Amino acid sequence: MRTVLVTGPGGAGRTTVAAATALAAARRGRRTLLLTADGIPGFPEDTEPTEVTDGLWSARIDSGEHFRGELLALQDQASAVLDLLGGNRLDGEELTELPGSAELALLHTLRRAARGDWSRAGHDLLVVDLPPLREALALLALPEQLRRYLRRLLPPERQAARALRPMLAQLAGVPMPAQWLYEAAARRDAQLAAVQALIEDRDTTLRLVAEPGPAAEDALRTARTGLALHGLRVDALAVNRVLPRHSADPWFAELAAQQEKTVDHWYEEWAPGTALCQVPHLGRDPRGLDDLARLGTAADGAAGDAGLAGGLDGRGPGRADDPWWIESPDTPDGLDGLLPGARIVTTGPPAGDGDPVLVWCLPLPGAAKKDLQLVRRGDELLLTVGPFHRIVPLESGLRRCTVSGAALTDGVLRVRFTPDPGLWPRTG
């Protein structure tokens, strides 16, 4: 299933473009499901997939309902602990969702659409209306982060010692984690893994929506770094609410000229790797399926005359390549098998007689040296670039090396690794 995740700076019209994209794809014969947390004129408000028109279904994400259901289920699982502590149970009617519940509800809905009960409907295309750009980047990184936390707090290998828990509890003087806690963690990990697989699939791309102007230009320039850090692939930039050019009104003409200047900058920064699709301003807010259809077909530039439905061809299932690669002057002894699946670029024979240096490379367009922090902790690299943060597990071969330097050159972070003689395998 092809998946398109739609986001952009706040107020850019991403929900409208997501709906227009879904409708345009459905009218070109693709069975399409649209997920959104916002109401759309002319669309049903149901939280289960409901048919909108031929070939198009939509489902609204109700974060409040999801929060209440999850908390009540947790109460039932922890009933013994609550009774022991004399706690009073909460009723669903008195629960108000907490900050962060909207993100968890969206991840839950994504899992249902990708691997859960909704996936059996056989949709060709999934269009997801994400939160604004900064929040969307944090949301898409959340499954990977939460799975790491679960592995650290409740290591799966500890379950093997469950028969010894009563004895260990007596020796330690504190109760050991109950079996249900490990089972709940394993269940959550499997759910998060399904969402992470969807995000990392090569058939999943981001579609950015922005109204041309200086503020959107700054927001997208900053976001490019975060997109690269997390390996997110952008298939198109929908330039929304484009005004007609050559207006006789000087005020409108000046606005249109400012938009045209911004669009020219975006062509320079994003093309040809990312298609630009210009969506015209209707002169009013879209008010139904007819207006959305007009936006979808009037959009220009994504893929010929396909409008917003352009660039939605499948790319084939499977995990997309990691955004980084490894440069090596040659093939060091023992390298084969120590970097499974890694992209290795051979740069030529090493200079001198010392051990060759492996260079781990990650493109970070727009990153500034002053905003970059790099820390190695055990078998992981902790990367911070401005407001964006990611923890990257190192390949087996790089774990046997020491970090000997790093540099940010021409938008590419290069981290130099030197094989540790005490850990690197020798063949001679």
N, C-alpha and C positions, 0 to 999 in steps of 0.2 A: 504494500500500500504506500502510495506517495503521500508525504506529509509536508505541509507548508505551515510554518509558524510565523504569524504576522505580528509585528511590533513596530514601534517608532516613538519619537518624542511625544510627550503628552499633548493632547489636543490636535494631533496631526490628522485624525480621521482614520485611525487604523481599523476600528470596528467596521466602519463603512466599507473600507477597501477589502477587508476580509470577507464580508458578506458579498460584495460585488464579485470578488474572485471566485468564491464558491458557486455563485449563481452562474457566472460565465462558464465555469468548467462543467457544471451540470447540463447546461444548454448545448455543450459540445459532446455530450454523450457519456460523461463520467459520473458514476455513482458517488456522490459527494456528501460528506458529513461535516457540518460546521459546529464548532464548540466556541461558546462565548459566555462571559459572565454578565454582559450588558444586554439590555433590551434593544431589539432592532425593529423598527416599524415594518409591519407586514409579516413578521416571523412569530411563530408560537412561543409561549413562555415555558413550555414543558421542560422538565429536567431529564427526561428520557428522549432518545432520538425520535423526532416527529417530522413527518413529511411536510415540506414547505411547498414544493412544486415538483414536477416530474424530475426525478434524478437527484433531488436535493433534500437532505434532512438536516435538522438542527437540534441542538440540545443546549439548554442554559445551565451554567454552573452555579449551583446554589451553595455558597460556602457556609451559610448559617445552618442549613439542613445537614450538611456533611459534618460540621463541627459537633452538633448535638448528637448525631448518631454515633460518632467515634467516642465521645466522652461517656455516653451511656454504656456503650459496649465495654469500655475500660473499667467502669464501675462494676459491671457484672464480673469481669475477670478478677478484679481485686476485692471481691466481696468479703473474702475471709480476712484480709488485712483490715478492711474498713470496720468489720464487726469487732475485730480484736481491739482496735483503737477507739471504738465507740463512736465512729463517724456517722453522720447523718447523710443519707444519699440525696443527690440532687435530682429534681424532676426536669424533664425536657423543657417544660414551659418556662422555667426560671433561668435557663441557660442563655447567655449572650456570647456570641463568638468573640474570640480574642484575636489580637493582631497576629498575623501569620497564618490564620486559618484559610484565607483565600488562596494562598499559594499551595497549601496541602490539598485543598479541594481540587485545584486544577491538576495537580500531579495524579490524584486519585482518578479523575475523569480521563486523563491521558492514558492511564493504564487500562481502564475499561475499554477505551476505543482501540488500543493497540494490541492488547493480549487478553482482555477480559471478555465479558458477555457481549459487548457491542461489536467486537471484532468479527463475530460470526455472521454479521449482516452482509459481509462481502463488499464493503465500500472500496472504490478505486482511489479516492482522494480524501484526505483528512485535512481540513483547514482549521487552524487554532488561532483564536483572537487572544493574544497574550497581553499582559499589563504593559505600561509604558517601558521604554527601552532599557533604562537603568535597572528597573525592577525585574524585567524579563531576563536580562543576563544573569542576575543573581538567582532567579528561579530555575533556569536551565542548568545551572551549576549545582543546584541543591541535591539532586539524587546522588551524585558522586560524593558530595560532602557528607550527607547523612549516612551513606553506607560505610564510609570510613569511620565515622563516629561509632556506629554499631559494632564494627569489627574491633575497635579499640576498647570499648566499654564492656562488650560481651563477646569475647573471642569464641568462635564456634568450637574450637578444639576443647574448650573447657567442658562441653557437654559430655565428653567421654567419661568424665569423673563423677557423673551424677549419682552412681551407686555409693560413692564415698562421701556424699554431702552430709548425711547425718553425723558421721564421725568427725568430719572436718568442722562442722558447726560446733560440736562439743569442744574440740581442741581450740578453736579460735575464740569461742565464747560469744560469737555473733551468728545470726541465722545466715545460711547460704542462699543465693538466688534460687527461687523456685523454678521448677521445670517449665511452667507456663510462661515465665519471663523469657527463657531461651527460645521457646517455640514462637512466641510473639515476635521476638527479634528476627528469627529466621524467616517468618512470614513477611515482615516488613521489608527485610532485605530483598526477598524475591520480588516483591511489588516494586520496590525502587529500582531493582535491576532491570525490570521490564521497561520502565520509563526511561532509564539511562540508555538502554539498547535502542529505543525509539529515537532519542535525541542524537545518538551517535551513528545511526544508520545512514548509509550513503544516499538513501532515498528521502532523507529529511533535510530540508533547507529552511533558511530564514528568508522572509520577505519584509524589507524595511519600508515604512511609510513615513514620508516627511513632507511638510509644506515648505516650499523653498523660501529661505530667508536666512539672515545672519545667525539667529539663535539655533535653528535646525542644523545649519552648517557646522557650528561648534559642537553640537550634541553628537552628530554623526562622526565627526573627526575623532572625538574622544572614544566613542563606541567602537571604532575600528580596532583599537588596541585590545579591548575586552573580547571582541569577537575572535580575534586571532589567538589570544591567550587560551581560550576555551575550545579552539578548533571548530567554531561554528561557521557554516557555509552559507553565504548569502547568494541567492539566485537572482534577485531583482530588487531594485530600489524604485518604489512607486512614488513618483513626485506628484503629490496630491494638490488639488485646488489650484490648478494652473490657470491664470487669467489670460484672456485673449490679448494678443499683441496688437500694436498699432491702433490703440484706442484714441479717439479724438479728444477724450477727456484727459487733461494733463495729469490729474491726480492718479487715475487708473494707469495711464501710460508710464508714470514713474514707478508704480508698484510692479507692473509687468516687466519693466526693464530690470528692476532689482531681482525679481524672480529669475529672469533669463540669465543674469550674471551668476546667480547661485547654481543654476542648472549646469552652466558651462563648467564651473568648478567641479561639480559632481561627476561630470563626464570625464574630466581629467583624473580625478582621484579613484573612481570606481570602475569605469570601463577600461578594457573590454571584458574583464573577468566577471563583472556584474552588469546585467542588463538594466537600463533605465527605462521606465515606463511612465509617461506623462498622462496624468488623469485630469481632465478639464474641470473647472469650477462650474457647477450648474447654475450659480447665481442664487442658490438657496440650499437648505439642507435636504438630502434625499428623503422621499416620503413613501417609499414602497418599492415593490419588485420592479416596476417599470423604470424608476429612476436608477436603481442599482444595475439593471440591465443596460441602461444607457451609459453609465459610467464604465461598465465592463467592456463594452464594444467600442466606446469612443477613445479609450486609453490607447496611447500610441507609443510604440518603441520597444515593447517587451519581446515580441516575436512576430514580426510582420503584422498581419491583420488579426491575430489571435487576441489582441488586447490583454486584459488581465489574466486570461487563461493561457497565455503563452509561457513557455518554459516549464510546463508541468509534466512533461514526459518522464516516465520512470527511469531510474538510473540503475536498477538492479538491487536486490536485497543484499545485506551484509554490512559489516562494520566499516565505516569510512576510515581512511588512513589518519594516523595521528598528525597533528600540524607540524611536528618537529622531525628533524632528520639528524644523522650522525655523519660527520666528515672524518675520514681516516686517510692518512698518507699512504697506507698500504693495508694489508690484512695481517694484523699482529697475531703472534702465536696464540692459539686458543680462542680467537675471536669467533670462529664458526661455532654456532650453537649457543653463544653467550648473549647474542643480540637477536633473539628470534623475532621475526616480524618487523624489525626496525629497518627504516630506509637508510642505507649506507651509501655515501658518496665518496668514492676514492679520489683523492686530490693529488696523488703522485707519490714517489718514493720519499721517505723521511730524510731530512738533512742531518748528518752526524750519525754517531753510533748509538745514541741513547734510545730509550723506548719511545715508540711513536705516540703522539698525543691524539686522543679522540676528542673531537669537538662536537658538542651537542648544540644544535642550532634551532632557534625558534623565531619565526618572523613576528615582529611586533611593530607594525606600521604606526607612526605617530607617537611612539613612546619616547620619553625624554629620560636621560640618564639620572637626573635628580629625582625622578619619581620611581626609580627602579630599585627594588630590594631583592636580594637573592641569598637564601640560606640553605645549606645542606643539613638535613637532620636524618641521620641513619641512612635508610635506603630511599629517601625522598628529597625532592627539591621543593622548597617553599618559595614561590614567586609572587611578588607584589608589584603591580604596575599601576601607579596612581590609585584609583578607587577599586581596582580589580585584584583578586587574589585567587591563586590556584596552587594546590599541592600535587606534584607530579611524581608518581613512583618511577624509580630508575630501572632501566633494563639490567638484567643479571650481570652483563659485562661491565657496565658503568659502576655497579656497586663494588667492584673489585679495584676501583681506581680512586685516586684522590683528586680533588678539585685544585687545579693549578692556576686558575685565572678565569676572568670573564670580561667581555667587552660588548658594547652595543654599537654596532657599525651598520650604517645604511639601513636602519630599520630592522636589523636581525640581531638577536641576542645570541652570542656565542660563548659557551661555557667549556673551558678546556679541562679534560680529564687525563691524568697520567696513570698508567697501570701501576698498581701497588705490587712490588716484587714479592711481597709475602703472600699475596692472594691470587696473583695472576698465574694461570697454568702455563707450564713450559713443556715444550715437546722435545727439546734437544738436551 
